[in-house]
Amino acid sequence: MSEKNELAEDRTKWAEDRTILANERTFAGWMRTGMASLAVAIGLKAVFGDFDPTWAAKGVATIFVVAAIYIFWAAHDTATKTLERLEDHHANAQPNARMKMLAIIFSFASVAVGAILWAL
């Protein structure tokens, strides 16, 4: 293989590693967006504390909890699909199992927050 081809191959590998790292940053951004949705749900309790009927405020908060769970799983699915198409060279990509575990933990926590909001 010529030196030119080797350099081109190295650049391609580096580009793939940068894409993997960008994918992880995007995953983190989606997770932050899900957490922001959850924060809005909690904030609604503070804003509409003695709102009547209480079920209406709790219902709106529940929509944000459900949106957070959807965002967590959309982040997982998108990140996993991207990683399946790529091969890491030096980037040491996060394993799919770790991203799935985060989505599971954040989803269970969101359900718990929703349950607490309905109990208040």
N, C-alpha and C positions, 0 to 999 in steps of 0.2 A: 504494500500500500504506500502511496506517495505521501510525502510530508503534508502536502496541501489537503489530501483526503483525511489524514489523521487530525489536522487542525479543524477541519469542517466537522468531523465526528465529535471532537471535544466540544466545539461550540454547541452542537445539537444536544449533547448530554447536559451541558450547563443550562441550556434553555429549558430542558425538561426538568431539571432540578429547581430552577426558578419558578416554573409553573406549579410544581408540587408545593413549594413554600407559599406561593400566592394562593393556592387552594386552601392551605391550612389557615392563612390569614382570613380568607373569605368565610371559612367555617367558623372561626372565632367571631367574626363580625355578625354572622347569622345568630350565633348563640347569644351575643350581647343584645341583639334586637329582640330575641325571645325573652331575655331577662327584663328588658325595658317594657315589654308588653305585660309581663308579670308585675312590674313595679306600678304600671298604670292601674292594674286591677286592685292592688293594695292601696294605692292613692285614692281610688274612688271611695273606699271605705272611710278614709279620713275626710274627704270632701263631702260625701253624702251620709255622714254619720247617722243622723236621725231622720233620714229621708223616709217619707211615707208615700207609697207602700215600700216597705223594705225589700220585697222580692224584686222590684224593678231595678234598684241599684245593684243588688246581688246578681241579677241576671246580666246586667251590662258588664259587671266585673268578671262574670263567668265567661263571657265572650272573649275577653282579653286573656283569660287563663287558657281557653281552648286555642286561641290564636298562638299563644306562646308554645304550646305543645306541638302544634302544627309546624311552627317555625323550626323547632328543635329537630323534628324528624325530616323536614325538607332539607335542612342543613346537612344532616347525616347522609341522606340519600344522594344529594348532589355531590358532596365531597367524596363519597364512596365510588360513585360512577366515574368521577374524574381520576381518582387514584387507580382504578382498574385499568385505565387506558395508558397509564404512565409507568415508567420504571425509574426508581430512584438510583442515582449513581453515588453521590456524596451527600445528599440532603438528609438522609435518615428520616424518611417520612413517618409520620405518626401512624401506627397500625389502625386498620379499620375497626378492630375490636375496641380500641380506646375511644374512638369517636362514637361508636354505638353505645358504650357504657356511659359516656357523658349525656347522650340523648336520653337514655333510660333514666339516669339519676335526675336530670333536669325535669323530665316529664313527671316522675313520681313526686318531686318537690312541688311542681305546679299543681298537681291534683291535691296535694296536702294543703297548699295555700288556698285553693278553691274551697276545700272542705272547711277550713278555718273561717274563711270569709262568710260562708253560709251559716256557720255555728254562732257567729257573733250577732 
